[in-house]
Amino acid sequence: MNTTQRSTQEWQAADAAHYLHPFTDFKSLAGKGSRVITKAENIYLWDSDGAKILDAMSGLWCVNVGYGQQALIDAATKQLTTLPFYNSFFQTATPPAIELAELLAEVTPPQFQHVFFSGSGSEGNDTIVRMVRRYWDVLGQPERTVIISRNNAYHGSTMAGASLGGMSGMHAQGGLPIPGIVHIEQPFWFELARGTEALSPEAEKASRDAFGLKAASWLEAKILEIGADKVAAFIGEPVQGAGGVIVPPDTYWPEIQRICDKYNILLVSDEVICGFGRTGHWFGCERFGYTPDLMTFAKGVTSGYIPLGGVMVGKRVADVLIEQGGEFNHGYTYSGHPVACAVGIANIKLIQREHLVENVHDDLGPYLAKHFTALAEHPLVGEVQTCGLMAAVQLVKDKATGAPFAPEVELGMLCRGHCFGNGLIMRAVGDRMIIAPPLVITRAQIDEMMALMRRCLDLTLADATRNGWLR
Ligand SMILES: *Cc1c(COP(=O)(O)O)cnc(C)c1O
């Protein structure tokens, strides 16, 4: 079957007839037709009409090294030729799986010397649930089963991943969360603590710092409510990604760490988005100053060129599982897939060789922050947050009070539509517009992205003014 020479209408008809997309209203999409993406290079995509689009979302937060990197393509091709598949079940292993495990131990924080591979971030979090419960079981505390997570967290879409996540829309379908997973409120200052008065920069900083401690105290309250001897672990994203690039106050994570330590609870960092340089550090926990016992990774480990995920297992857990655990009855056909691992190795070596993490930390992150801070002057913008190469702008009806637009206006979706129409991919989470561009973006390309973004904000403002949605 020819997969290159159909018209856009032909693609859309076949798509609507057969393909159920993730997180999609099937009927509504079939009526509109999908946008069909046909090729990519560096930070740009092209659709089936030949339109060029700046991909400010790195695909789905994953194409950290940008599109078209020959080293990754060569690694996959070579491995496909040599050994396209073998498993790690029957006391076997493959060179790429072993070497990637070694390399991950090198680039992750020092407590991590072991890895368990999965095929995705969701599967990685399923492994987390089984592993932390197994850990307490082996230690003779099988009643420690509860995992505490947060509202508006995203940890994937399998039964366990969606249960760990705090998305009410996901819980509403399929009888979730599964037992033994509970949620506390998220550290989202703008929504939960900003209030309705305009704040000086100093007052805002003080308010954010105080809120960070308060949000962490909700963990301690929940532990005490459940009983510490029933709690297995706490899990969180360093920065909530799909929830809207919610950057916690700097006071938050050290306090979370203190509370986990106090009650002897395992601390799990879901680094699926924040890992591999996104925050200007190799891992988000290093940016926020905490020391997790376990870390989930996926996305950036292969820059999305091929599916791969897994769990970094810290010394505390690894020692127990290895020395006393016996057989761990868990694993996936594609755990340690040789082609995926070969691409992972090439990807990490490229990140090292090109100093991508340092570039985000020293140059691109601060450059992006400067430009985003300037967006705060825009009449629609109520809050700006950046962390490395991820950023958010919150669209509001009234800048002074922070009052939101009526939800039925769907201003974020409107803004996203203008972005799509003007050659920019930006995501809308409610009225919060977010980006996470490839780490290979240049300063000139950041300028280009910001110009597109300003144009789309202005078009959105014009809509809001014309329709009388503003204050
Ligand atoms: C994307 C994501 C996941 C799920 O990863 P999949 O590969 O889609 O299963 C888990 N956690 C976080 C933080 C994510 O952003």
The ligand as a Gaussian input file, in Angstrom:
#p B3LYP/6-31G(d) Opt

LIG

0 1
 C        3.504000      11.077000      29.179000
 C        3.629000      10.821000      30.630000
 C        3.449000       9.538000      31.164000
 C        2.947000       8.392000      30.335000
 O        3.853000       7.994000      29.377000
 P        3.315000       7.101000      28.125000
 O        4.595000       6.787000      27.403000
 O        2.365000       7.969000      27.362000
 O        2.673000       5.913000      28.676000
 C        3.685000       9.346000      32.503000
 N        4.080000      10.357000      33.291000
 C        4.259000      11.608000      32.817000
 C        4.729000      12.669000      33.737000
 C        4.018000      11.888000      31.476000
 O        4.138000      13.119000      31.019000

